[in-house]
Amino acid sequence: MYNKINTLGSLLLTSVSAFAQQAGQVQGSEQSPQQVVVNGSQTDIEASQDFVAGKVIIGRKQIEQSGLQNVTEILKRDPVITLGKDGRISLLGLPGYTQILLDGRAPMGKSPLELDLSQVDKIEIIKSTTAETGPFGIAGTINVISRKIERKIQQQLNLGVTETRGEYGANGTWRMNQFSPESPWSFSLSANARHNRSPGNGADEQQLLTSLGMQPQFQASRHTLRRDEFSTLTSELAYQFGAGNTLSFKPDYGQITLDQTKTEQRHWVNDRLQQAWQRSTSPLSGYNLPLSWTYDSGDFGQIDTSLRFSQMQNISDSLRIDQDSANPNGANYALRRQHYRDDQSNTIWSFNYSNSISDGHNIKSGLQWTHSRHETRRVYWLNDVVDTSLIWLGGQSQNVEKKYRIFVQDDWRVNKTLALNAGLSMEDQTLNMLEEGMRNQARFRVWSPSAHLSKKLAADQKRQFRLSLARSFRAPDSSQLMLQPAINPFAPCFTNTGCGNNTIDTADSAGNPGLQPERALALNLSYEHGLSRDSQISIDVYSRQIDRKIGSELLLMPVSWAPSPRYVQRPANLGDASIQGVSLNWRVAVTDIWSASPKLDLRGSVGWAHSVMSNLPAQDNHLEGQLPWRAKLGLSYVMANLPVKIDLDANWLPADWLRNNLTQRTYESRQRSLSANAIWTVNPRMRLVMNMDNLFAPEAYTIREYFTDSTTLQTRNKNSAYTRVGIRMELKL
């Protein structure tokens, strides 16, 4: 570990010294140490306390003090966020039920979780469904609000390097803001670039369990290397007509290139050898052209309207070499190529109105219209000849989606201690799908009423109860609705012999046009106890009753791409589900308890949950990701005599079996993770940040079991994990 740190540190040492000397503000021995503010913003806490439905706000001040790089990293640190074993973040341990928004809208193209924090103004974590955020946050909503143009002159430059098991990466961000006091115009420009290399290794073994005992099948080894290059350019030009009246144009362009190499070998007990080598490259590029207008008329309310057009293109080329000593066509290898092109365009218009009227009412309403067009083209080759065995998969597909959404909401401040929020939202979606001459349509309309109550205790305004009740939904996305079958690479088709039989563990995959949206009744009850302006403890009790739960089914069924039935895994509505849980969250400044203590903040959470699927066997029956318990613990410490701030964050998740469907269940080993973050403030204009993620890097184990009438097929997987070390320099120019 020390060698990794020294290697990375030397890459930045020269630059740090040069910049420090240029600034002329490096601390001398006679100077008193600089002060570093402990993480936590009283403004954010006070604003969240006034939000009726329950909200956590990560404000700009907290973002700047965190020393973290992107949205995912800072969300992992927050006590109310749960981190799954697959790395996905969520609320209530339900990533598929947590709505992720960018500026209050569904993201188009770029993921809000990947945004560099220099581009983020604040993050809102809403613990329930509200009319304003829409009907699709069954577990809650994470709303990332991008940084707006500011009427001040500033520039900032961040440069960093990373290392993961001998693979190096680099990243950089530059942001500039310009304006003139004599001019109503303002201009900002930001650029972000990143290059990462991520290795992965694993080992598998499979065995067949019958009445005669255990029969070994094969042993396998896997190796991957993923390289991604990411770059964005964002600008904003704003014209201010007067106070509260601004016209803004904020175009951005981004490009991502993913390059991945995979190798896998399977050694069977009957001396059969399967080997697969695959290299894929996927460049994705896109741009957004948003035009927005904000008008505040004072007594007549505020209007926000915007028109956005975005376009994206993803081109993927993959080359795969399969070697199989038991190949049915007599050859010991097959050279497979696939070309994939995806074009998507989106147009979104939104109109929002808000106004505060008499008796403490704040009315909000909005209308949003979305039109999306998505076209896909695929070509397959086998041994440099067009693969006619896959003709039934279709070379072209197209879908056109239209959405309409309206909402109205009333925030009513009854008095200083009581507040009510009630609203109604409606969304209508129509998806027309065309796949090789076959047409399908999926259409649904959902109505989502919500009501929230907040009661502060008269004797102490920092103590309050919240109650929320809402009808919410989870809509299937287009990838689940379109057939788009994919052949399992370990049960391939051949030009001469076509598609034969596959096994239950080498199932093909396909969509399901008949999927229906899930609907849920959500109930939240919470109590918040403020110790001070910087400290708060809360307890949340929640329940979700879900109808038409979407999961996956694994079937042996007739298919159009093979003369005999093949195993296919596809999404399906599995039945009803119920969830109940409780979580305890805290964020405490130790000085609030012990005035003479060091500058130390403690944060964390403990949660318990129970869920049941009505149509699955009782054993291991719960929702995916909904673990029986989870725990997080973090601390921030400011050194007394040095301008250094240290953060530590730990996460614990238990081992767990999950019943996926009637024919499959999965085991995942326990997971423990630890990350560390240190910030050294060199001078007021420069600081160095060191990050160490996944310290101790424990291996992860997975068991997958497939059930037939008389046997059980079991595959055990071991996946290696690695520590990631990064050093970054942040400089205000």
N, C-alpha and C positions, 0 to 999 in steps of 0.2 A: 504493500500500500504506500509506504514512504517513497519507494522508487517512482511510482506513478505520479505522486504529488510533485516530487522534485522535477520530473521530466516536464510536466505541464507548466510548473512555475517558471522554469527557465525560458519557456517560449514567450512569456509576458514580462519578464524582469526588465529587459532593456526598454520596452515601451513604457513601462510604469515610471522608471527613473527619468526618462526624457520628458514625459508629460508633467511629472511633478516639478522638475527643475524649471520648465517653461512657465508653469503657473506661478512659481515663485512663492508658494505658500506651504511648503513642506514644514511640518512642525519641527521646532528645535527642542533641545533638551530643556531649555528654560521655560518653554510654553506649558501651560496647563493642558491636560488632556481634553480632547473634544468630547462633547456630550452626544450620546446616541439615544434617541427616543425609543422607549419600549413599544413594541408592536401593540396597537390598539387605538382606536379613535373614538372619543366620546361623541363626536358628531354622528358617526355611523350608528352607534348604539342608541342614541336618542332618537334618530330617525326611524330605526327599526322598531323601537318601542311604540311609536305612534302609528304604525301600520297595522290595521285591524286584523288582517288575515294571518299575520305572523311572517316576518321577513328578517333575514340576516343580510346586512349590507357590508360588502368589502369595498371600502372607499379608496379614493386615489392616494390618500396619505398612507393607508395601510399597505397598498400595493407597492408604493415607492420604498417603504421601510422593510418589505419582505425579503428583498434580495433574490427573488425568484424570477424565472424567465418567461413562462407562459401561463395561460389560464388554468390548465390542468394542474400544474404544480401548486398554485396557490389555493385551488379548491381542495386538493388532497389534505392541506393543512387545517382546513376549517372543521370544527367538531361536528357540525350537522351533516357533513358529507360522508357517505360511506364509500369505501374503496373495495371493489370486488377482486376476486382471485385472478380474473382476466385483465385487471388493470383499469377497468371502466369505473367511472365515478357515477354516483347516483344519490338519490334520497331514499331513505327507508330500505336500502339494500336492493333496490329494484331499478337497474339501469334502463331496461326497456320501457319503464313507466315514468321515467323522469324526462320532462320536456326541456330541450335546450334551445334557447332563443338568442338571436343577435339583434339588439336594439328593438326588442319586443316583437320580432317577426321570425318565422321559420328561416333558417339560414339557407342561402342558395350558393352552392359551390364550396366556399371555404368553411371549415369547421370552427365555431367560436372557441372550442377548447384548445385549439392550436395557436390562437392569436398571441403574439408577443405582448407582454404586459405594458410596454411603452405605448401600445395602441388602444389600451383599455382605460376608460374613465372610472368605472365601478362595476361591480357584479352584485346582482340581487338574487338571493336564494329565497324563494317563496314556498312555504311548507304545505300549501294546499292549492286547490283550483280556484281561480277567480275569473270573473267575466272578462276582465281586461287582458289577461294572459291567454285566454282561450280554453277550449274544452278538453285538451289532450294531455293534461298534467295530472295523471292519476296519483302518482307519488309526490308531485310538486313540480316546480319550474325553476330552472337556472337561467337567468336573463343576463347576458353579457352586453354591457353598454359601451360602445366604442367611444374613443376619446374625441371630443369635439374641438373645433378650432378655437384658439384663445387669442384675445386681443393683447398680446404681449410678444416680445422678441425673445426667442430662446432656441438653443440647439443642444442636442445630446447625442453622444456616440457611445455605443456599447460594443465591446469586442470580447469574444470568448473562445476557448478550446475545450474539448472533451476527450475522454479516453474510456473505452470499454474493452477489456481483455485484449489489449494491443491494437485495437482499431480506434483511429483518431477521427475527430470531427471538429468543425469550426462553425461559428455563428457571429453575426454582426447586425446591429440595428443603428440607424441614423434617423433622427427626427429634427425638423426645423419648423419654426413658426415665425411669421413675419407680419407686421402691420405698421401703419403710420397713424398717429393720433389725429392728423388732419384729414385722413381719408376714411370713408366707410368700408373700404375693402380690407379683407384679411386673407392670408394665404398660408397653407401648411403643406409640408411634403415629408413623407417618411419612406424609408427603404429598409427591407429586412431580408437577410439571406442566411441560409443554414445548410450545412452538409453533415450528415450523420452516417456512421457505419455501425451496424448492430449484428453481432454474431449470435448463433444459436446452435446448440447440440442436444441430442436426445437419443434414447435407446428404448426399444420396444420388445416385448415378447408376447406371444399368443399361445393359448392352450384351449383345448376342447374338453368340456366337462360333461361326461355321460354317466350312465348307471354303472359302467365298467371302470370308472375312475377318470383320472386326468391324463389327457393325451397332448403332449407338446406339439405345436404347429410350426412356428418359426421364431427367429430372433432377428431384430433389425437395428440398424443405426441410422441416425439422421443428422445432417449438417446443413446449416443455412447461413447465408451472409446477405444482409439487406443493406442497401445503400439508398439514401434519399437526399435529393437536392431540392431546396425550397427557396423561392424568392418572390417577394411582393413589392409593389410600388403603389403607394396610396397618396393622394393629394386632395386638398379641399380648398375651394375658392368661395368665400362668403361675402355677401353685401348686406350691411346693416342699415336699414332705412331709418331706424330709430329704436328706442328701447322696446324690446320684445318683438321686433319685426325684422326677420332675417331670411334671406334667400341663400341657399347653399347648394353647391355642386361638388360631389365627392367621388370622382372616378377612382377605380383601382384596377390593377392588373396583377395576376399571379401565375406562377408556373411551378409545378411539382413534377419531379422525375423520380420514379421508384424503380430501382434495379435490384433484382433478387436472384440469387443462385441457390438451388436446392439439390442435395444428393441424398439418396436413400438406398439402402441395401437390405434385402430380406433373404435370410438363409433358412430354408425349410428343412424339416427333419428327414424328408425323403430325398435330400440332396438337390432339390430345385433351388435355383438362384435367380432372384429378381433384383434388378438394379435400375434406378431411374435418376437421370441427371436433367435438370431443368434450369433454363435461364430465361427470365422475362424482364422486359423493359416497358414501363408505362409512363409516358409523358402526359401530363394533364395541364392545360392552360385555360385561362378564362379571364373575363373582365366584367366589371359592374359599372353601370352609369346611373347613379342615383341623383335625383333632383328633388330637393325638399324646401318647404316654405313654412315658417313659423310666424304666426301673427297673434299678438296679445292685445286685445282691445280694451283691457281693463274690466269694466263692469259687465261687458257683454261676453267675456270668456276668452279662451285661447283656442286657436285652430292650428293643427299640424297636419300637413298633407305632403305626400311624397309620391314620386313616380320613379320606378326602378326597372332597368332592363339589364339582364345579365346573359352571358353566353359562355358555354364551356365546351371543350373538346378533349376527349381522352382517347389516345391511340395506344394499344397494347400489342406487342409482338412477343411471342414466346416460342422457344425451341426446347423440345423434350426428346431425349434419347432413352428408349426403354430396351432393356435386355432381359430376356426370359428364357431360361434353358428349356422350359416346357411350352414354348410358343406354338400354338396350333397350326400356324401356316408354314412351319418348318424353318423360318429364319430365326436367328438368335438375337436380332435387334429390330427396332422400329424407330424411324426418325419422324417425329411429329412436330408440325408447326401450326400455329394459330395466329391469325391477325384479327384484331378486334378494334372497332372504331365506334365511339359513342359521341353524339352531338346533342347538346341540350341547350334550350333557350327558355328564359323566364321573363315575364312581364308582371309587375306587381304595382297596383295603385292602392293607396290607403288614405283615409281621411279620418281624423280624430278631433273631437271637440270636448272641451272640459270647461266647467264654470262653477264657481262657488256662489251659492245663493243663500238666502236667509235661513236662519235657524240651524246653521252648521252643516248644511248639505253641500256636498261636492259631487256634481254630476259629471260622469264621463261616458262618452259614446263613441262608436267607431264603425267604419265600414272598410272592408278589404276585399279586393278582387285579384285573383292570380290566374295566369294562363301559362302553362308549361308545355313544351314540345320536346319529345325525347326520341331520337332515332339511333338504332344500333345496327351495325353490319359486321358479320363474321365470315371468315373463310378458313377452312381446315385443309391441311395437306398431310398425307402419309407417304413417306419415302419419296418426297418431291412430286407427288401426284395428288390432285384434288381428291380428298377423302369422301368417296360416294357413300360409305357406310354411315356417315353422319348427316346425310341429306335431310333426314327427317327432323333434325334439330333446328333447321331453318337458318338462312343466311341473313335475313333482314327482319327487323321488328320496329314497331313504332307505337308510341302512346301519346295521347294528348289529354292533359288533365286541366280541369277548370275548377276553381274553388271560389266560393263566396262566403264571407264571414261578417256578421254584425254582432255588436254587443252594446249593452247599456248597463251602467253600474252607478250606485249611489253610496258614497261614503258619508255617513251621518254622525257628526260629533254631537251626541245628545247633551252631554255636559263634560266636565273636566275628567270624570272617571269612567264614563260609559260611551262606547262607540259601536256603531253597527255598519256593516257592509253587505249589500245585497245586489245581485246582478243576474243577468241572463245573457248567454251567448249562443249563437247558432252558426253552424258551418255546414255548407252543402258542397260535396265533392263528386265530380263525375270523371271517370277515367275510361277512355276509349282505347282499346288495345288491338293492334293488328300484328299478327305473327304468321308470316308466310301464307297470307290469304285467309287465315282464320281470325274472325273478329270476336272480341269479348268486351263486355262493358261492366264496370263496377260503379255503383252509385249508392250513396247514402247521405242522409241528412241527420244531424244530431243537434239536440237542444240541451244546454247545460245550465241549469239554475244553480246558484251558490249563495250561501248566507254565512256571515261571520259576525262574531260578537267579541268585544274586548272590554273587560271590566278591571279598572285599576282600583286598588284599595285606597280608600280616602285618606287613611293615616299615613300611607307611604306610596307615592306615585311610581316608585320603581318596582312595585310588586303588582302583578296583574294576572288574570286568568283570560284564556282565549278559547273559544269554541267555534268550530268550522264544520259545515255540512255542505256537500256538493255532489252533483252528478257529473261524472267525468268519463272520458273515453280514451281508447287507444285504437287508432286507425291503422290498418295494414298498409305498408308502403308498396310502391309499384313493383319492386323486385320480388315481393311475396305473391303479388297477384298475377304477374305474367308467368307463363309456363316456363320458358327459357331453360329447358333441361340441360344438364351437364353430365357427361359420362365420367364415372370414377376412373382415374388413371390406372388403378391396379386391377381393373376389369375392363380393358379397352375393347373397342371394335376394330375389325380388320377389313380391308377392302375385299379380300378374297372370301372370307368366311362370314363377314357381317358381325353383328353383335350377338354373342352367345349368352350364356347364363352368368350371373354374378352371385356373390355371396352376401349374406346379411351385413357383414362388416365392410363391404365394398359397394354400398348402395349408390346409385345415381341420385341426383338432386333435381328438383323441379318446383315451380311455383304452383299456386292454387287460385284460379280466378274466382272460386266460390267463397273465399274468406269473407267473414263479416267482422265489423269492428267490435272490439270489446267495450263493455260499458261497466262502470263501477259506481258504487255509492261510497263516498269517502267521508269519514268522521275523524276529526282531530280535537283533542282536548289537551291544553297545555297550561303550565304555570311557570311564570318567570319571576325570579327573585334577584333584584339588583342589589349588589353589595355596595357599589359605588358607581361613578360614571364610567369606570373602566372594567368593572367586574360584574359578571352575571352568571347565575345558575338557572337552568330551565329543565323541566321534565315534560315529555310529550307522550301521550297515550293516543294510539291511532288504530283505526280499523278500516279495512277495505273489503267490500263484497263485489266480486267480479263475475260478470256473466260472459259466456262465449270466449273463455280464455284461449288465446292463441298460443299454440305450442307446435311440436313437430310430431308427425306420425311416420312410421317406417313400415312399408307395405310391400308384399310381393304381388305385382299387378301387371296386366298387359300394357305394353307401351308401343308407341308408333315406330320407335327406332330399333326394334328387335322382334324377330318372329316368335320368341317365347317370352314368358313373363320375366321381369327383372325386379330386383329390390329397388325401391325408390323412397327417398326421404323428402318430405314436403311439409310446408306449414299447414295447420288445420286448427279449427275451433274444437278444443278438447272437452269443454264443459264449464262448470262453475268452479270458482275458487274463493277462499276467504283468508284474510290476513288480519292478525292482531299483533300489536307490538307496543313496547314502551322503550323510551330512550332518555338517558340523563346526559345533559351537555353542560359543560362549564368553561368559563374563561375568567380567570382570577388573577389579579395583580397581588402578589404576596404582601406588598406594602400596605394593602388595605386591611390585612389581618395582623401584620407585625411591622410597625413603622420603621424599625431599625434593620429590617431584612435587606439583602441585596436586591438589585433591580431585576426581579425575576417574575415572569408571567407563566402561569400554568393553564393549559387548555386540554380538553379531551372529551371523550364520550364513552358511554357504555350502553349497549342496546340488547334487548331480547325480543324475539319474534317467533310466531307460530303461524304456519300457513298450511292449507289443505286443498288438494284438488279432488273434486267430488267423483270423477269418473276414472280414477287410477287406483291400483291396489294400495292398501293402507301402508305397507312398508315403504319407507323413504319417500313418502308422499308430501311434497311441498313445492313451492314455486322456485324456479331457477334463480339463484343469487340470494334467496331469502334464508340466511343461515340462522341457526338457533340463538347465537349470540355473536357479538362483535365488540371490539374495544379499540380505542385510540388514546394516545397520550402524547402531549407535546409540551415543550417549554422554550421560553426565550429568556436569555440572560445577557445583561449588559455588564461588561467588566468595569470595575471601579476605577482603575488607573490607566486603562487603555481605551482608545476609540474603537472597540471591537464588540460586536453583538453576535451571539451564537444561538442557533435554533436546532433543536432535536425533535424528531417526530417518529413515533413508533405506532405500528398497526398490527393487531392480532385477529386472525380469522380461524375458526376451528375446522378440523377435518369433517367431511360431510359426504353422505350418499344422496343422490337425487334420482328419483324415478322419472325419466324423460317421457316415456309413453308405455304402452302395453308390452312392448318388445325390447326395451332398452333401459338401462340405468347406468349412472356414472358416479364414480367416487373421486373426490379431490382431496389431497392431503392438506393438513393445516398450513397456514401461511403466516409468517412473521416477517415484517419488514421494518427497517430502520434507515432514516435519512438524516443527514447533518448539513447545516448551512452556517457559514461564517462570513461576516461583513466587516471589513476593515476600512474605516473612513480615513483615507490618507490626508485629505484636506477638504475644505468645503466644496470643492469642485470635482473631486475624484474619490472613488472608492473601489476596492477590490472585493469580489465575492467568490467564495469557494463552495461548491456543492458536492456532496457525496451521496448518491442514491443507492438503495438496496445494499446497504452494508451487510457483511457476512454472507450474503447471496445464497440462501438455502435452496436446495434442489426441490422441485415440485414433482409429485407423483399423481398419476391419474390411472384409474381402472375403468374400462368400458366393458359392460356385459350385454350380450345380445341373446335373446331367448327364442328358441323354437319349441316345437311340441315335445321333443325328447332330449334336447341338448342345450347347453349354455356355452357360448363362445366368449372367451374372456381375453381382453388385450390390456396389458400393463404398459404404461408409458412413464418414462423418467425424463424430465426436462431440466437442463442446467440453467443456472441464473448467474449473472455477473454484476459486479459493482461498477457503477458509472461515476467517474470523477470529472468535475468541470471547474474551470477558473474563468472568471469574466471581469473585465475592467469597464467601469461606468464613468463617463467623463462628461461634465457640463461644459460646453464650449463657450 
